[in-house]
Amino acid sequence: MKISWFKKRLFVIIILLNSIFSVAQGSDCELRWSRFTKDIDATTDTGKALVTAIDENPETITSWWVFDTVGEDALRTNLDELSFVTTYLKAKNKTAEVIVDEIKNAGSYSKWKEINNIDNKAIEEIVNSVESEYKVRIRNDLEASNDLVKLFKDKSELVNAWVALSVSNKRIEIEWLIQIDRWLNLGVIANKSDNIIHFTAPNGFQYARIEEGKLYYNYDGFGGDILVTPDKVTTVLGKFFDPPKFGTSVYLDKTKTGLENGIISRVVNKRPPNNSIAFLDLPEDQYNSLLNGHIKDNILSSPLFKGDQSKLDLIDGLDPWSNQVKDIISNKILPNASKDEALSILKKGINDGNEAFWHTYNKIFLEKAFQRGDDIRLVSDPKIYQPDPVKGGSYKRELDAITGSEGLAKKYGYYYDNATKTYYKK
């Protein structure tokens, strides 16, 4: 038995091309060809075995080239090691040049193989940890990605996130695995139906889905479902309550369907993670404290206040919009003022507090979103709220800051897509 003339010539072409791309000298090519012809010498048992292996699987030549390139001369005719490299090349879908770099980086072929044997053991352990319906798919993913093997070795809990994403191409993206793991740890349930993954919060609210590789947050109000651009943040703006049952309260109001921070991004100053929807959400106690502080300032500056300053502390921790605060101010703090006068002082304090909130939090939050290049999704109709200062409130102010000749959209190069109700960076 002998290796065909065509295969010999093909190998010569491979060597020549490699020599050209590596800027090798002609003598290097000749020496490599000399070593190859010596190794396939059919007058020796070793040569005969190598010829047979190449005839059965021509890719063995590639593995021979790898060993020759890294200087593992004794392994050029070792059929077991040639088979190991050949199988690895096919399973990992890698080029010979990449394998050469991996071996060099490992320090030697034996160290490189040891690493891969450990990975193979890890693959078996990971495959055995999932239900039978997932075994083939997760094995294929692991054999195609050393990074995924390493990730699951270091953080085995992420395998559950892979299972949750198993019908989506997101299952091999590390950032998505980490995000879904965060959701699962917060009690989210992932259900798969017809290649769609539905995510349900602990309170029963089915808030998002992955369909055809895209993440949607479910929304029935203005603009419909919120589509999240991969590897970006989607900042959501709108009225808190948008009749009859929409607005940002759909996601923020914990007394209804509100979601925990981590399922959505309730942020003040920190950067939200990619693939999330982000809302400015100053904790209620801090917001109330801010407004109550300005209410107190207005009471103290009023000539109608002639009482005990310690009584101002009666409104601490209370909702400034509540009837309880109105009654305390009218009956205990400003007993000599008319109800209209007391209400006027209260309203001015709330307005001053909201003005401080805008400059301290809202304006900064909005500008940072544009600076990052976030998608800016509107969930309340600007045609209804922007013309009316009373009805629009802080949402109108956000819209005014975005639009116009000096607005954030122009400043940061954004355009508005009416189909998705979203501002995108150009």
C-alpha positions as semicolon CSV with decimal commas, in nm:
position;residue;x (nm);y (nm);z (nm)
1;M;0,000;0,000;0,000
2;K;0,126;0,347;-0,080
3;I;0,003;0,699;-0,053
4;S;-0,132;0,837;-0,380
5;W;0,077;1,073;-0,594
6;F;-0,212;1,326;-0,585
7;K;-0,212;1,340;-0,206
8;K;0,162;1,390;-0,206
9;R;0,130;1,675;-0,452
10;L;-0,160;1,822;-0,250
11;F;0,057;1,820;0,056
12;V;0,334;1,995;-0,135
13;I;0,086;2,269;-0,229
14;I;-0,025;2,299;0,135
15;I;0,336;2,328;0,246
16;L;0,415;2,584;-0,021
17;L;0,113;2,796;0,071
18;N;0,201;2,778;0,436
19;S;0,559;2,873;0,353
20;I;0,446;3,171;0,153
21;F;0,210;3,300;0,422
22;S;0,467;3,249;0,696
23;V;0,739;3,409;0,482
24;A;0,945;3,092;0,517
25;Q;1,259;3,027;0,311
26;G;1,247;2,772;0,032
27;S;1,484;2,545;0,221
28;D;1,230;2,519;0,505
29;C;0,974;2,382;0,264
30;E;1,224;2,133;0,126
31;L;1,319;2,017;0,474
32;R;0,956;1,972;0,570
33;W;0,892;1,770;0,255
34;S;1,199;1,561;0,334
35;R;1,068;1,486;0,683
36;F;0,728;1,395;0,545
37;T;0,861;1,158;0,281
38;K;1,080;0,995;0,546
39;D;0,779;0,946;0,778
40;I;0,570;0,781;0,499
41;D;0,850;0,549;0,392
42;A;0,654;0,237;0,303
43;T;0,957;0,014;0,367
44;T;0,908;0,062;0,743
45;D;0,621;-0,052;0,962
46;T;0,578;0,301;1,098
47;G;0,567;0,445;0,746
48;K;0,315;0,184;0,632
49;A;0,089;0,262;0,930
50;L;0,103;0,634;0,861
51;V;0,024;0,581;0,493
52;T;-0,276;0,369;0,590
53;A;-0,397;0,636;0,835
54;I;-0,369;0,908;0,569
55;D;-0,550;0,695;0,313
56;E;-0,833;0,637;0,560
57;N;-0,847;1,001;0,672
58;P;-0,653;1,259;0,466
59;E;-0,696;1,510;0,752
60;T;-0,421;1,317;0,927
61;I;-0,181;1,518;0,709
62;T;-0,299;1,834;0,885
63;S;-0,226;1,682;1,225
64;W;0,118;1,575;1,098
65;W;0,177;1,937;0,994
66;V;0,080;2,056;1,345
67;F;0,334;1,827;1,513
68;D;0,602;1,918;1,263
69;T;0,538;2,289;1,311
70;V;0,557;2,279;1,692
71;G;0,870;2,058;1,683
72;E;0,712;1,745;1,834
73;D;0,911;1,518;1,602
74;A;0,842;1,194;1,789
75;L;0,468;1,246;1,754
76;R;0,461;1,295;1,378
77;T;0,412;0,918;1,334
78;N;0,222;0,849;1,658
79;L;-0,117;0,740;1,527
80;D;-0,296;0,782;1,860
81;E;-0,181;1,143;1,896
82;L;-0,244;1,218;1,530
83;S;-0,597;1,085;1,573
84;F;-0,646;1,297;1,888
85;V;-0,551;1,616;1,705
86;T;-0,754;1,524;1,397
87;T;-1,064;1,461;1,609
88;Y;-1,007;1,784;1,802
89;L;-0,974;1,987;1,483
90;K;-1,306;1,857;1,356
91;A;-1,493;1,882;1,687
92;K;-1,378;2,236;1,760
93;N;-1,392;2,352;1,399
94;K;-1,053;2,514;1,436
95;T;-0,769;2,567;1,190
96;A;-0,432;2,400;1,224
97;E;-0,271;2,739;1,279
98;V;-0,496;2,800;1,581
99;I;-0,401;2,461;1,729
100;V;-0,033;2,540;1,680
101;D;-0,078;2,866;1,872
102;E;-0,266;2,685;2,150
103;I;0,012;2,427;2,188
104;K;0,279;2,696;2,194
105;N;0,085;2,895;2,453
106;A;0,044;2,583;2,670
107;G;0,419;2,522;2,660
108;S;0,411;2,178;2,505
109;Y;0,181;1,931;2,336
110;S;0,151;1,720;2,651
111;K;0,037;2,020;2,856
112;W;-0,204;2,124;2,584
113;K;-0,351;1,774;2,571
114;E;-0,380;1,762;2,950
115;I;-0,583;2,083;2,942
116;N;-0,812;1,940;2,677
117;N;-0,849;1,608;2,858
118;I;-0,959;1,801;3,167
119;D;-1,204;1,989;2,947
120;N;-1,334;1,661;2,805
121;K;-1,394;1,533;3,158
122;A;-1,570;1,858;3,243
123;I;-1,785;1,824;2,933
124;E;-1,899;1,479;3,042
125;E;-1,984;1,606;3,390
126;I;-2,180;1,900;3,250
127;V;-2,367;1,683;2,998
128;N;-2,457;1,435;3,272
129;S;-2,597;1,717;3,486
130;V;-2,882;1,803;3,246
131;E;-3,196;1,617;3,148
132;S;-3,176;1,379;2,853
133;E;-3,359;1,617;2,617
134;Y;-3,073;1,869;2,648
135;K;-2,769;1,638;2,636
136;V;-2,700;1,640;2,261
137;R;-2,739;2,016;2,225
138;I;-2,528;2,109;2,526
139;R;-2,255;1,866;2,421
140;N;-2,242;2,026;2,077
141;D;-2,220;2,372;2,232
142;L;-1,944;2,268;2,472
143;E;-1,736;2,091;2,208
144;A;-1,755;2,402;1,992
145;S;-1,651;2,647;2,265
146;N;-1,371;2,617;2,519
147;D;-1,491;2,944;2,670
148;L;-1,828;2,788;2,749
149;V;-1,661;2,485;2,909
150;K;-1,446;2,711;3,125
151;L;-1,748;2,922;3,222
152;F;-1,950;2,620;3,336
153;K;-1,648;2,475;3,519
154;D;-1,609;2,798;3,714
155;K;-1,981;2,871;3,759
156;S;-2,178;2,548;3,736
157;E;-2,500;2,729;3,832
158;L;-2,502;2,891;3,486
159;V;-2,595;2,554;3,336
160;N;-2,949;2,622;3,460
161;A;-2,947;2,946;3,262
162;W;-2,832;2,750;2,955
163;V;-3,127;2,512;3,002
164;A;-3,365;2,808;3,027
165;L;-3,223;2,945;2,699
166;S;-3,184;2,607;2,527
167;V;-3,419;2,683;2,237
168;S;-3,255;3,020;2,169
169;N;-2,921;3,107;2,010
170;K;-2,864;3,327;2,318
171;R;-2,772;3,011;2,513
172;I;-2,404;3,033;2,412
173;E;-2,365;3,406;2,485
174;I;-2,199;3,456;2,823
175;E;-2,363;3,792;2,895
176;W;-2,708;3,640;2,839
177;L;-2,631;3,339;3,059
178;I;-2,531;3,572;3,341
179;Q;-2,846;3,781;3,297
180;I;-3,081;3,481;3,294
181;D;-2,899;3,335;3,596
182;R;-2,968;3,663;3,778
183;W;-3,337;3,635;3,686
184;L;-3,360;3,273;3,800
185;N;-3,201;3,362;4,133
186;L;-3,474;3,623;4,181
187;G;-3,741;3,356;4,141
188;V;-3,818;3,403;3,773
189;I;-3,964;3,100;3,595
190;A;-3,869;3,029;3,232
191;N;-4,117;2,832;3,023
192;K;-4,055;2,720;2,665
193;S;-4,332;2,691;2,408
194;D;-4,290;2,659;2,030
195;N;-3,932;2,791;2,046
196;I;-4,045;3,093;2,247
197;I;-3,911;3,139;2,601
198;H;-4,155;3,312;2,836
199;F;-4,032;3,467;3,161
200;T;-4,268;3,496;3,458
201;A;-4,188;3,693;3,774
202;P;-4,258;3,549;4,121
203;N;-4,574;3,762;4,139
204;G;-4,712;3,585;3,830
205;F;-4,649;3,869;3,584
206;Q;-4,529;3,730;3,251
207;Y;-4,303;4,022;3,174
208;A;-4,076;3,917;2,886
209;R;-4,005;3,663;2,617
210;I;-3,729;3,562;2,377
211;E;-3,865;3,497;2,032
212;E;-3,655;3,431;1,721
213;G;-3,346;3,535;1,913
214;K;-3,493;3,869;2,021
215;L;-3,580;3,985;2,372
216;Y;-3,916;4,157;2,416
217;Y;-4,058;4,305;2,735
218;N;-4,435;4,263;2,721
219;Y;-4,630;4,589;2,705
220;D;-4,984;4,657;2,583
221;G;-4,968;5,036;2,599
222;F;-4,823;5,299;2,364
223;G;-4,589;5,139;2,109
224;G;-4,658;4,781;2,219
225;D;-4,388;4,537;2,330
226;I;-4,042;4,677;2,406
227;L;-3,776;4,528;2,180
228;V;-3,430;4,525;2,336
229;T;-3,135;4,579;2,103
230;P;-2,867;4,314;2,177
231;D;-2,577;4,431;2,393
232;K;-2,738;4,768;2,464
233;V;-2,944;4,928;2,739
234;T;-3,301;5,034;2,663
235;T;-3,394;5,333;2,879
236;V;-3,771;5,358;2,924
237;L;-3,953;5,692;2,962
238;G;-4,321;5,760;3,018
239;K;-4,589;5,865;3,262
240;F;-4,592;5,656;3,577
241;F;-4,969;5,607;3,542
242;D;-5,090;5,622;3,183
243;P;-5,467;5,552;3,181
244;P;-5,627;5,312;3,174
245;K;-5,355;5,077;3,306
246;F;-5,027;5,155;3,133
247;G;-4,714;5,366;3,182
248;T;-4,393;5,283;3,365
249;S;-4,597;5,166;3,664
250;V;-4,650;4,839;3,473
251;Y;-4,291;4,755;3,563
252;L;-4,226;4,976;3,867
253;D;-4,537;4,961;4,087
254;K;-4,464;4,672;4,324
255;T;-4,819;4,679;4,459
256;K;-4,928;4,552;4,118
257;T;-4,693;4,388;3,870
258;G;-4,377;4,577;3,969
259;L;-4,054;4,388;3,916
260;E;-3,755;4,359;4,147
261;N;-3,433;4,539;4,067
262;G;-3,229;4,287;3,872
263;I;-3,524;4,171;3,664
264;I;-3,546;4,526;3,537
265;S;-3,287;4,796;3,611
266;R;-3,412;5,037;3,875
267;V;-3,127;5,286;3,871
268;V;-3,031;5,626;4,004
269;N;-2,664;5,676;3,919
270;K;-2,518;5,334;3,834
271;R;-2,484;5,208;3,479
272;P;-2,750;4,948;3,398
273;P;-2,635;4,614;3,246
274;N;-2,673;4,551;2,874
275;N;-2,987;4,374;2,748
276;S;-3,194;4,535;3,023
277;I;-3,468;4,794;3,035
278;A;-3,373;5,080;3,266
279;F;-3,586;5,318;3,468
280;L;-3,498;5,610;3,689
281;D;-3,628;5,490;4,023
282;L;-3,524;5,678;4,333
283;P;-3,637;5,468;4,632
284;E;-3,970;5,592;4,764
285;D;-3,839;5,683;5,108
286;Q;-3,563;5,899;4,953
287;Y;-3,806;6,067;4,715
288;N;-4,051;6,140;4,997
289;S;-3,769;6,273;5,214
290;L;-3,657;6,505;4,934
291;L;-4,007;6,651;4,889
292;N;-4,082;6,670;5,260
293;G;-3,758;6,858;5,312
294;H;-3,869;7,126;5,066
295;I;-4,217;7,134;5,223
296;K;-4,054;7,207;5,558
297;D;-3,840;7,482;5,402
298;N;-4,152;7,651;5,262
299;I;-4,332;7,628;5,594
300;L;-4,035;7,779;5,779
301;S;-4,013;8,068;5,532
302;S;-4,384;8,145;5,556
303;P;-4,497;8,429;5,788
304;L;-4,793;8,206;5,872
305;F;-4,568;7,969;6,066
306;K;-4,535;8,074;6,428
307;G;-4,527;7,739;6,598
308;D;-4,288;7,479;6,732
309;Q;-4,030;7,372;6,473
310;S;-4,023;7,022;6,618
311;K;-4,375;6,972;6,482
312;L;-4,228;6,974;6,133
313;D;-4,091;6,629;6,209
314;L;-4,447;6,496;6,211
315;I;-4,440;6,464;5,833
316;D;-4,110;6,270;5,827
317;G;-4,144;5,937;5,648
318;L;-4,491;6,016;5,515
319;D;-4,614;6,036;5,157
320;P;-4,614;6,411;5,077
321;W;-4,916;6,361;4,849
322;S;-5,125;6,196;5,120
323;N;-5,424;6,343;5,302
324;Q;-5,240;6,264;5,624
325;V;-4,971;6,521;5,542
326;K;-5,236;6,776;5,443
327;D;-5,417;6,728;5,774
328;I;-5,097;6,753;5,981
329;I;-4,995;7,078;5,810
330;S;-5,343;7,233;5,835
331;N;-5,427;7,126;6,190
332;K;-5,095;7,095;6,374
333;I;-4,821;7,288;6,196
334;L;-5,017;7,583;6,049
335;P;-5,332;7,592;6,261
336;N;-5,379;7,965;6,205
337;A;-5,366;7,940;5,824
338;S;-5,667;7,879;5,606
339;K;-5,687;7,544;5,431
340;D;-5,615;7,713;5,098
341;E;-5,309;7,886;5,242
342;A;-5,180;7,562;5,395
343;L;-5,243;7,374;5,069
344;S;-5,062;7,644;4,871
345;I;-4,753;7,611;5,092
346;L;-4,767;7,231;5,059
347;K;-4,792;7,247;4,678
348;K;-4,504;7,493;4,652
349;G;-4,290;7,262;4,865
350;I;-4,374;6,966;4,641
351;N;-4,298;7,170;4,329
352;D;-3,964;7,284;4,473
353;G;-3,885;6,925;4,563
354;N;-3,962;6,805;4,212
355;E;-3,746;7,082;4,070
356;A;-3,460;6,961;4,290
357;F;-3,533;6,603;4,181
358;W;-3,506;6,706;3,815
359;H;-3,166;6,871;3,854
360;T;-3,022;6,621;4,103
361;Y;-3,141;6,296;3,944
362;N;-3,365;6,309;3,638
363;K;-3,165;6,538;3,412
364;I;-2,840;6,353;3,491
365;F;-3,003;6,011;3,439
366;L;-3,138;6,119;3,100
367;E;-2,812;6,268;2,976
368;K;-2,613;5,962;3,081
369;A;-2,849;5,741;2,883
370;F;-2,781;5,946;2,569
371;Q;-2,409;5,956;2,640
372;R;-2,402;5,573;2,660
373;G;-2,589;5,542;2,334
374;D;-2,891;5,370;2,492
375;D;-3,206;5,312;2,296
376;I;-3,465;5,554;2,444
377;R;-3,810;5,393;2,436
378;L;-4,126;5,598;2,499
379;V;-4,418;5,412;2,657
380;S;-4,661;5,708;2,677
381;D;-4,782;5,912;2,378
382;P;-4,584;6,240;2,358
383;K;-4,866;6,397;2,153
384;I;-5,088;6,373;2,460
385;Y;-4,841;6,472;2,730
386;Q;-4,582;6,709;2,582
387;P;-4,822;6,998;2,504
388;D;-4,976;6,995;2,854
389;P;-4,752;7,092;3,149
390;V;-5,009;6,981;3,405
391;K;-5,089;6,646;3,246
392;G;-4,734;6,587;3,124
393;G;-4,550;6,658;3,448
394;S;-4,191;6,533;3,460
395;Y;-4,247;6,326;3,143
396;K;-4,314;6,646;2,949
397;R;-3,991;6,785;3,088
398;E;-3,800;6,477;2,968
399;L;-3,954;6,510;2,622
400;D;-3,866;6,880;2,608
401;A;-3,507;6,798;2,704
402;I;-3,484;6,546;2,420
403;T;-3,649;6,739;2,139
404;G;-3,587;7,080;1,990
405;S;-3,291;7,251;1,829
406;E;-3,080;7,222;2,146
407;G;-3,221;6,889;2,267
408;L;-3,035;6,573;2,364
409;A;-3,139;6,395;2,044
410;K;-2,958;6,650;1,830
411;K;-2,665;6,683;2,072
412;Y;-2,590;6,310;2,067
413;G;-2,698;6,225;1,712
414;Y;-3,030;6,044;1,765
415;Y;-3,333;5,996;1,543
416;Y;-3,688;5,893;1,635
417;D;-3,837;5,576;1,487
418;N;-4,213;5,618;1,494
419;A;-4,271;5,249;1,427
420;T;-4,100;5,140;1,750
421;K;-4,153;5,467;1,944
422;T;-3,782;5,468;2,014
423;Y;-3,494;5,711;1,980
424;Y;-3,188;5,539;1,828
425;K;-2,836;5,667;1,792
426;K;-2,746;5,724;1,427
